[in-house]
Amino acid sequence: MADSFRDEILVSGVAYQLHEPGSATYHSLCGPLPVARPSYRQVGVRNGPIVIALELAAGLVEGATPALAYSVAHGYAQHDMRAHKEHLEAAHRQPPSRTTLERIAAGLGHAAVDGAARIEPMVRRTERVPDETVAVSIGLDRTSVAMMEDRPADAPPKPERRRLRPRQRRAPAPFDVNWRMGYVGTVSFVDAHGESLRTVRYAAAACDDPRELVVKMTADVRSALKRQPDLKVGIVQDGAHEMWNRTREGLQTLRGEGLLASWEEGIDRYHLLERIADAMTIVEPDSEARKRKLDEWRDGFDIQDSTIDKVEYFLRSRYLLVPTDKREALWDHLRFIGNNKDRMRYVTLRLAGLPVGSGVTESTCKTVFGHRTKRSGQRWRVPTLRGVVTLRALLQSERLPPFWQRLSLRYAANVEAA
C-alpha cells in the first residue's frame, strides 16, 4: 500500500504532496510490520499539516492494525494488559510488548471518551426494543474506586510501608491513594415479570457530573418510547436523596417533551428489608418473634401496598418502649420510612411490570467497577479511569462492536491519486 501512493495525493479531497521518505514499525496480531512509507504535506499551506497516507488508508489505530486495536479495546475492557498479552500468546498470536499494549489501550480509552457523545446516539438509533418488553427501569448509584492523586505541597505525607529492598529507580512524585465514589447508571428493559431482557450500562468517575449519565439514560428511554409509546417507565434504586433528584430530572425532561405522562418509583426492596431488620433488633429482643414478624412483612409486600403502613405503625408503637439511648437510631429508621413509603408500594410496581429491586444497578457497580478497577494493587488517574470504565460499560451493554465500527473511522480517511 505504501508503494502505491504517488507524489501528489488527495486525502478526503484535500491535496497533499510528497514531503519526506521515512519508515515505521506497526504492530499486528502476527508480529511487527516494518514498512518504508513517506509523509505528505498539505499543498498551498506554508508549513502545513503533515499526514502519513498509509496510516489513513489502512485505518491504523494508535500504530496498530485494526484487528489488533479492536482486540486491545476488547481486552482492556476486561482485564489489564499483562493478562491480555498472555491471552494473545496462548492463542499463538505475536503481540507487541506490554508497555506498547498499554499505550494503545490508553489511547483507545481516551478516544472512546471523546467520541462517546457523538457515537452513542448513532448506536442507539440502530437498536430495537427487545421483544416482550413491557417496561423500562432506570437506576443511578455510586461505588468507591481507589484514585491516585498528587499530594498538595502543604499536605503532610501519609504513612508509607517500609521498603524491604532499596529502590532501583528514582522515586515518583509524592501522591496519595484516596477512595472516591464513582457513578453508575442503568437502563433495563424488563418483561411482564420484572425480569431484565437487556440492560444498558454507563459509568463515570467521581469528579464527573452524574447529570451527564442521566442525559444518556434519558436518551435511551426516549428512544424506546418513540418505538413503543405504551411502555411503562420507572425509577428503582436505593434511597440516596441526591440520586433521586438526578433521575427525576431526566424523566421530567421526557414529560416536558410530551413522551411520558407519569412514571413509577420504587425504593430497592432488599435495602428496605435490611433497614426494617435493623429497626426490629431495636424494638424486639426475641429473635424468634422478630423472625416471624419479618417473614410476615416480607410476604405482605407481595400482597398489599399497605404493608409498609403496618410496618411504620408497629415501629412507632414501640418507640417509647425502647431504651432512651436507642431511640435516636429507631427514629432514623422511622424518618426514612415516613419520607419514602410512597415508593415502597411493591404490588403497584409488579403490576406495572417493573422490578422491585435495584439488583441490575447494584450488579453494575460490581461488573463495571468492581471486577475491573478494584483488583489487587490497582489505583487510577482520572483520564485512565474514564477510558477503562467507558469501554467496560460499552462491553457490558453489548455495544462495543457497533461503537468500534464508528470509532475506528476517526483513524481512517479516503486516500487517492491527485
C-alpha positions as CSV (number, residue, x, y, z in Angstrom):
1,M,0.0,0.0,0.0
2,A,2.8,2.4,0.9
3,D,4.5,1.9,-2.5
4,S,1.2,2.6,-4.4
5,F,0.9,6.3,-3.4
6,R,2.2,8.9,-5.9
7,D,3.9,12.2,-5.3
8,E,0.6,14.0,-5.1
9,I,-2.5,12.6,-3.4
10,L,-5.9,13.7,-2.2
11,V,-6.8,12.9,1.4
12,S,-10.6,13.3,1.8
13,G,-10.5,15.7,-1.1
14,V,-7.6,17.8,0.2
15,A,-4.4,18.0,-1.9
16,Y,-1.1,16.8,-0.3
17,Q,2.3,16.4,-1.8
18,L,5.3,14.2,-1.0
19,H,7.2,15.5,1.9
20,E,9.9,13.2,3.3
21,P,10.7,9.5,3.0
22,G,10.5,7.5,6.2
23,S,9.8,4.2,7.8
24,A,8.0,2.9,10.8
25,T,7.2,-0.4,12.5
26,Y,3.5,-1.1,13.0
27,H,2.0,-3.7,15.4
28,S,-0.3,-6.5,14.4
29,L,-1.6,-9.8,15.8
30,C,1.1,-11.5,13.7
31,G,4.1,-9.6,15.0
32,P,5.8,-6.3,14.0
33,L,5.4,-4.9,10.4
34,P,8.3,-2.7,9.4
35,V,7.3,-0.5,6.5
36,A,9.0,2.1,4.4
37,R,6.5,4.9,3.9
38,P,6.7,8.6,3.1
39,S,5.0,11.5,4.7
40,Y,2.9,14.1,2.9
41,R,2.3,17.8,3.5
42,Q,-0.8,19.8,2.6
43,V,-0.4,21.8,-0.7
44,G,-0.7,25.6,-0.6
45,V,-0.2,26.0,3.1
46,R,3.2,27.2,4.5
47,N,4.4,24.6,7.0
48,G,1.1,22.9,6.5
49,P,-0.1,19.8,8.4
50,I,1.7,16.6,7.7
51,V,0.0,13.2,7.3
52,I,1.1,9.6,6.9
53,A,-1.0,8.5,3.9
54,L,-0.5,4.8,4.7
55,E,-1.9,5.1,8.2
56,L,-5.0,6.8,7.0
57,A,-5.6,4.5,4.0
58,A,-5.1,1.3,6.1
59,G,-7.0,2.7,9.1
60,L,-4.2,2.0,11.5
61,V,-5.1,2.8,15.1
62,E,-2.5,4.1,17.5
63,G,0.2,2.4,15.4
64,A,-1.6,-0.9,15.3
65,T,-3.6,-2.8,12.7
66,P,-7.4,-2.5,13.2
67,A,-7.6,-6.2,14.2
68,L,-5.0,-5.8,17.0
69,A,-6.6,-2.4,18.1
70,Y,-10.0,-4.0,18.5
71,S,-8.5,-6.9,20.4
72,V,-6.8,-4.4,22.7
73,A,-10.0,-2.4,23.2
74,H,-12.0,-5.6,24.0
75,G,-9.3,-6.9,26.3
76,Y,-8.8,-3.5,28.1
77,A,-12.5,-3.6,29.0
78,Q,-12.0,-6.9,30.7
79,H,-8.5,-7.0,32.3
80,D,-5.1,-5.4,32.4
81,M,-2.7,-5.6,29.5
82,R,-0.4,-8.1,31.3
83,A,-3.2,-10.6,31.2
84,H,-4.2,-9.7,27.7
85,K,-0.7,-10.3,26.4
86,E,-0.8,-13.7,28.0
87,H,-4.1,-14.5,26.4
88,L,-2.9,-13.4,22.9
89,E,0.2,-15.5,23.3
90,A,-1.9,-18.5,24.4
91,A,-3.8,-18.1,21.1
92,H,-0.5,-18.3,19.2
93,R,-0.5,-14.6,18.4
94,Q,2.6,-12.4,18.4
95,P,1.6,-9.3,20.3
96,P,3.9,-6.3,21.0
97,S,5.3,-5.6,24.4
98,R,3.1,-5.0,27.4
99,T,4.1,-1.3,27.5
100,T,3.1,-0.9,23.9
101,L,-0.2,-2.6,24.6
102,E,-0.8,-0.3,27.5
103,R,0.0,2.7,25.3
104,I,-2.5,1.6,22.6
105,A,-5.1,0.8,25.3
106,A,-4.8,4.2,26.9
107,G,-5.1,6.0,23.6
108,L,-8.2,4.0,22.7
109,G,-9.7,4.7,26.1
110,H,-9.2,8.5,25.6
111,A,-10.7,8.2,22.1
112,A,-13.7,6.3,23.4
113,V,-14.4,9.0,26.0
114,D,-14.0,11.8,23.4
115,G,-16.2,10.0,20.8
116,A,-18.9,8.7,23.1
117,A,-21.1,11.8,22.8
118,R,-21.1,11.6,19.0
119,I,-21.2,7.9,18.5
120,E,-23.6,6.6,21.2
121,P,-26.6,8.4,19.6
122,M,-25.8,6.7,16.3
123,V,-25.5,3.3,18.0
124,R,-28.8,4.0,19.9
125,R,-30.7,4.6,16.6
126,T,-29.8,1.2,15.4
127,E,-31.1,-0.6,18.5
128,R,-34.6,-2.0,18.9
129,V,-36.7,-2.6,21.9
130,P,-36.4,-6.3,22.9
131,D,-39.4,-8.5,22.3
132,E,-41.8,-9.0,25.3
133,T,-40.6,-5.7,26.8
134,V,-43.4,-4.0,28.9
135,A,-41.4,-1.5,30.9
136,V,-38.2,0.4,31.2
137,S,-36.5,0.8,34.6
138,I,-33.6,3.2,35.3
139,G,-31.3,3.5,38.3
140,L,-28.3,5.5,39.5
141,D,-25.8,4.5,42.2
142,R,-22.3,5.1,43.4
143,T,-19.3,2.9,44.2
144,S,-15.8,3.5,45.5
145,V,-12.6,3.5,43.5
146,A,-9.0,3.9,44.6
147,M,-7.7,7.1,43.0
148,M,-4.1,8.1,42.7
149,E,-3.9,11.9,43.4
150,D,-1.0,14.3,43.6
151,R,-0.2,15.3,47.1
152,P,-0.6,19.0,47.8
153,A,2.6,20.7,48.7
154,D,1.4,21.7,52.1
155,A,-0.2,18.4,53.0
156,P,1.5,16.1,55.5
157,P,2.6,12.7,53.9
158,K,0.6,9.6,54.7
159,P,2.5,6.8,56.4
160,E,4.1,4.5,53.8
161,R,5.1,0.9,54.2
162,R,8.8,0.2,54.8
163,R,10.6,-0.9,51.7
164,L,12.2,-4.4,52.0
165,R,14.7,-3.7,49.2
166,P,16.4,-0.5,48.1
167,R,14.8,1.5,45.4
168,Q,16.4,0.9,42.0
169,R,14.9,3.9,40.2
170,R,14.1,7.4,41.1
171,A,11.2,7.8,43.5
172,P,8.0,9.0,41.8
173,A,6.4,12.4,42.7
174,P,4.5,12.2,46.0
175,F,1.0,11.0,45.7
176,D,-1.8,9.7,47.9
177,V,-4.3,6.9,47.2
178,N,-7.8,8.1,48.1
179,W,-11.1,6.3,47.7
180,R,-13.6,8.3,45.7
181,M,-17.2,7.5,44.7
182,G,-17.7,6.8,41.0
183,Y,-21.1,6.7,39.4
184,V,-23.0,4.0,37.5
185,G,-26.3,4.3,35.7
186,T,-28.5,1.6,34.1
187,V,-31.4,1.4,31.7
188,S,-33.1,-2.0,31.9
189,F,-35.8,-3.3,29.5
190,V,-38.0,-5.7,31.5
191,D,-40.7,-8.2,30.8
192,A,-44.1,-8.6,32.5
193,H,-42.5,-10.5,35.4
194,G,-40.0,-7.7,36.0
195,E,-37.1,-9.8,34.6
196,S,-34.4,-7.9,32.7
197,L,-34.3,-8.7,29.0
198,R,-31.5,-6.2,28.2
199,T,-29.5,-3.7,30.2
200,V,-27.6,-0.7,29.0
201,R,-24.9,0.4,31.5
202,Y,-23.0,3.7,32.0
203,A,-20.2,4.7,34.3
204,A,-18.3,7.9,35.2
205,A,-15.5,9.0,37.5
206,A,-16.2,10.7,40.9
207,C,-15.2,14.1,39.6
208,D,-17.7,13.9,36.7
209,D,-21.2,15.2,36.8
210,P,-23.8,12.4,37.2
211,R,-26.2,14.6,35.1
212,E,-24.2,13.5,32.1
213,L,-25.1,9.9,32.8
214,V,-28.7,10.8,33.3
215,V,-28.8,12.6,29.9
216,K,-27.6,9.3,28.3
217,M,-30.1,7.2,30.2
218,T,-32.9,9.6,29.3
219,A,-31.9,9.3,25.7
220,D,-32.3,5.5,25.9
221,V,-35.7,5.9,27.4
222,R,-36.7,8.5,24.8
223,S,-35.6,6.2,22.0
224,A,-37.6,3.3,23.5
225,L,-40.8,5.4,24.0
226,K,-40.7,6.6,20.4
227,R,-40.6,3.0,19.2
228,Q,-43.1,1.7,21.8
229,P,-45.2,4.5,23.3
230,D,-47.1,2.2,25.7
231,L,-44.1,1.2,27.7
232,K,-44.3,1.8,31.5
233,V,-41.3,3.7,32.9
234,G,-40.0,3.6,36.5
235,I,-37.1,4.5,38.7
236,V,-35.9,1.7,41.0
237,Q,-32.8,2.4,43.1
238,D,-31.7,2.8,46.7
239,G,-32.8,5.7,49.0
240,A,-29.9,8.2,48.3
241,H,-31.6,11.5,48.0
242,E,-29.2,13.1,45.5
243,M,-29.5,10.2,43.2
244,W,-33.3,10.5,43.1
245,N,-33.0,14.2,42.3
246,R,-30.9,13.4,39.2
247,T,-33.0,10.6,37.8
248,R,-36.2,12.6,38.3
249,E,-34.7,15.4,36.3
250,G,-34.2,13.1,33.4
251,L,-37.8,11.9,33.4
252,Q,-39.1,15.4,33.8
253,T,-37.4,16.2,30.5
254,L,-39.4,13.4,28.8
255,R,-42.6,14.7,30.5
256,G,-41.9,18.2,29.1
257,E,-41.4,16.7,25.6
258,G,-44.8,15.0,25.9
259,L,-43.4,11.5,25.6
260,L,-44.1,10.5,29.2
261,A,-47.2,11.4,31.3
262,S,-46.1,9.7,34.5
263,W,-43.7,7.1,36.0
264,E,-43.5,4.7,38.9
265,E,-40.9,5.0,41.7
266,G,-39.6,2.3,44.0
267,I,-37.0,2.0,46.8
268,D,-35.0,-1.1,46.4
269,R,-36.8,-3.8,48.4
270,Y,-33.7,-5.5,49.6
271,H,-32.3,-2.3,51.1
272,L,-35.7,-1.6,52.8
273,L,-35.8,-5.1,54.3
274,E,-32.3,-4.6,55.7
275,R,-33.4,-1.4,57.3
276,I,-36.5,-2.9,58.8
277,A,-34.4,-5.8,60.2
278,D,-32.1,-3.3,61.9
279,A,-35.1,-1.5,63.4
280,M,-36.6,-4.7,64.6
281,T,-33.4,-5.6,66.5
282,I,-34.0,-2.4,68.5
283,V,-37.7,-3.0,69.3
284,E,-37.9,-6.8,69.5
285,P,-35.2,-8.6,71.6
286,D,-36.8,-12.0,71.0
287,S,-35.1,-13.5,67.8
288,E,-38.0,-15.9,67.1
289,A,-40.7,-13.3,67.4
290,R,-38.5,-10.9,65.3
291,K,-38.2,-13.5,62.6
292,R,-41.9,-14.3,62.5
293,K,-42.7,-10.6,62.1
294,L,-40.1,-10.1,59.4
295,D,-41.4,-13.1,57.4
296,E,-45.0,-11.8,57.7
297,W,-44.0,-8.4,56.3
298,R,-41.8,-9.9,53.6
299,D,-44.8,-11.9,52.3
300,G,-47.1,-8.9,52.8
301,F,-45.1,-6.7,50.4
302,D,-46.1,-9.2,47.7
303,I,-49.8,-8.9,48.6
304,Q,-50.7,-5.4,49.8
305,D,-49.3,-2.0,49.1
306,S,-50.4,-1.0,52.7
307,T,-47.8,-3.4,54.2
308,I,-45.4,-0.5,54.7
309,D,-48.0,1.4,56.7
310,K,-48.3,-1.6,59.0
311,V,-44.5,-1.6,59.4
312,E,-44.5,2.0,60.3
313,Y,-47.3,1.8,62.7
314,F,-45.7,-1.2,64.5
315,L,-42.4,0.6,64.9
316,R,-43.9,3.8,66.0
317,S,-46.0,2.0,68.7
318,R,-42.8,0.6,70.2
319,Y,-40.9,3.8,70.1
320,L,-41.5,4.8,73.7
321,L,-40.8,1.2,74.9
322,V,-37.2,1.0,73.8
323,P,-34.3,2.3,75.9
324,T,-33.6,6.0,75.6
325,D,-30.1,5.5,74.1
326,K,-31.6,3.5,71.2
327,R,-34.5,5.9,70.3
328,E,-32.4,8.0,68.0
329,A,-31.4,5.1,65.9
330,L,-35.0,3.9,65.7
331,W,-36.2,7.4,64.9
332,D,-33.7,7.5,61.9
333,H,-35.4,4.4,60.5
334,L,-38.9,5.8,61.1
335,R,-37.9,9.0,59.4
336,F,-36.6,7.1,56.4
337,I,-39.9,5.1,56.1
338,G,-42.0,8.2,56.6
339,N,-40.2,10.1,53.9
340,N,-40.2,7.3,51.3
341,K,-43.1,5.0,52.0
342,D,-44.9,6.2,48.8
343,R,-42.0,4.5,46.9
344,M,-42.5,1.2,48.9
345,R,-45.7,0.0,47.2
346,Y,-44.3,-3.1,45.6
347,V,-47.6,-4.5,44.4
348,T,-48.1,-1.5,42.2
349,L,-44.5,-1.9,40.8
350,R,-45.1,-5.5,39.9
351,L,-48.5,-4.7,38.3
352,A,-46.6,-2.2,36.1
353,G,-44.1,-4.9,35.1
354,L,-41.3,-3.2,37.0
355,P,-38.7,-4.9,39.2
356,V,-38.9,-4.3,43.0
357,G,-35.2,-4.4,43.5
358,S,-32.2,-2.5,42.1
359,G,-30.2,-5.6,41.5
360,V,-29.3,-4.6,38.0
361,T,-27.8,-1.3,39.2
362,E,-26.1,-2.9,42.1
363,S,-24.5,-5.6,39.9
364,T,-23.3,-2.8,37.5
365,C,-21.3,-1.4,40.4
366,K,-19.6,-4.8,40.7
367,T,-19.3,-5.8,37.0
368,V,-18.2,-2.4,35.6
369,F,-16.1,-1.0,38.6
370,G,-15.6,-3.8,41.0
371,H,-14.4,-6.6,38.6
372,R,-12.2,-4.3,36.6
373,T,-10.9,-1.4,38.7
374,K,-10.6,-2.9,42.2
375,R,-8.2,-5.7,41.6
376,S,-5.1,-6.1,43.8
377,G,-2.8,-3.1,43.7
378,Q,-4.9,-1.1,41.2
379,R,-5.1,2.6,41.5
380,W,-6.2,5.1,38.9
381,R,-5.7,8.5,37.5
382,V,-8.9,10.2,36.3
383,P,-8.3,10.2,32.5
384,T,-7.3,6.5,32.6
385,L,-10.3,5.5,34.7
386,R,-12.7,7.3,32.4
387,G,-11.3,5.4,29.4
388,V,-11.4,2.0,31.0
389,V,-14.9,2.3,32.5
390,T,-16.3,3.7,29.3
391,L,-15.0,0.7,27.3
392,R,-16.1,-1.6,30.1
393,A,-19.7,-0.2,30.1
394,L,-19.9,-0.5,26.3
395,L,-18.8,-4.1,26.5
396,Q,-21.3,-4.9,29.3
397,S,-24.0,-3.2,27.3
398,E,-23.2,-5.3,24.2
399,R,-22.5,-2.0,22.4
400,L,-18.7,-2.3,21.9
401,P,-18.8,-3.9,18.3
402,P,-21.1,-1.2,16.7
403,F,-19.3,1.5,18.8
404,W,-16.0,0.3,17.4
405,Q,-17.2,0.4,13.8
406,R,-17.7,4.1,14.1
407,L,-14.8,4.9,16.4
408,S,-12.3,3.3,14.1
409,L,-13.4,5.7,11.3
410,R,-11.7,8.6,13.1
411,Y,-8.3,6.9,12.3
412,A,-9.1,6.4,8.5
413,A,-9.5,8.7,5.5
414,N,-10.1,8.3,1.8
415,V,-6.7,8.5,0.0
416,E,-6.4,8.6,-3.8
417,A,-4.2,9.9,-6.5
418,A,-4.5,13.6,-7.2
